[in-house]
């Protein structure tokens, strides 16, 4: 039993260190707006802008090395992403990192009423 406990604890520790999360259950971000992973379904009469954050690590191979200096270390950073869930529709969200960098995780951070689109000015 001790080996199983240590292995389970070790896997959970690795997941925490690298920002990975266990598969999430569907979450309701707003009344009628439910997200299962990166797919959000809007059963309301309003549009919602769904937002999230991607957790990334830079790829040292993409960083120019100065002669005589140690190679660069991976550096964590975050990218924001969003999408519009139309009334009685759905939206698939795509978290991304810069080219060649590694994604260590993502999280949905909220939803706000609206389309996220600027007005046309006509009217």
N, C-alpha and C positions, 0 to 999 in steps of 0.2 A: 504493500500500500504506500509506503514512503516514496518509492520510485515514481509511482503514478502521480502523487501529490507534487513532487518536485518538478516532474515534467510538465504538468498542467500549470503550475506556478511559473515555470520558466517560459513557457509559450505566452502566457498572459503578460509577463514582464517584457518580452521581446515586442509584443504588439504595442504595448504602451510606449516603449522607447522609440519605435519607428513610426508612431502615429497611426498604426493600423487599428481598425475597429472591427469588432465582431459584426456580422450581418445585422443591420438594423431592421426593426419592425416598421411598418407603415406609420407615418406620423402626420398628424393634422397640424398644419402651419397656420391655418385660418379657418373660419367657419366654411365648410364645404370644400376646402382645399387640402387634399391628402397626397402625400408623397411616399412612394414605395421605392426606396433607393433614389435613383436620379430621374424617375418618372413621376410627374405630378399630375393629378386629375382634379379638375375644378368642377364641382357640381353646383356652384353658386351662379348668380346672375351678374357677378362682377368679375372684371379682369384682375389678375394679381401678378405682380412682379415677384418671382421667387429668386432669392439670392443665396449664394453659398461661397465657400472659400476652399481653395485647393492648397494643400501643403506639399511643398516641393523641396528638392535638394539640387543645388547646382552640380553640374558634372565637371570635375576638375580638368578633364581633357579639353573642355571648351574654353578654358582660361589660359591665355598666353603666359608662358613661364619666362620669368626674367632669369638670364644666366646667373648662376651662383646663388639663386634663391631656392628654398624648398618648394616642392610642388604645392599648388593650392589645395586646400581641404574643401570637401563639400560644405556648402553654406545653405542653411534652411531659409526659405522665403515663402510668401503666400501670394496667391493670385485670386482675385475675386471673379465670380461668374454669376450670370443671371439669365433668366428667360421669362417670357410672358405666358401665363396660363390664361387663355381666353375663357369667357363664360361658357360653361358646359363643354369644355374642351380639355386638352391635356398638352403638356410640354415635356420634352426630354431635355435634360440638362447635361452639359459636357464640361467637366472640370479639365483644365489643361495646365501644363507647365511650359516654360520656354523650350524650344527645340533642343533635344538631347539631354534635358534634365529629367530627374526621376520624380514621380509622384509618390508621396508617402501616405497620402490620405486625402479625404475631402469631408466637408460637413455642410449641410444646409443651415443657413443662419437666420432665415426669416422670409416673410412675405409681406408685401405692402399693396394696398388697393391701387389700381391704376394700370396703364398700359406700358409705362416706361418709355413711351414715344413722345417726342416733343410735338406740340400742336403745329398745324400748318400755317396758322396765322390768318386763314381765311374765315369769313364767317359772318 
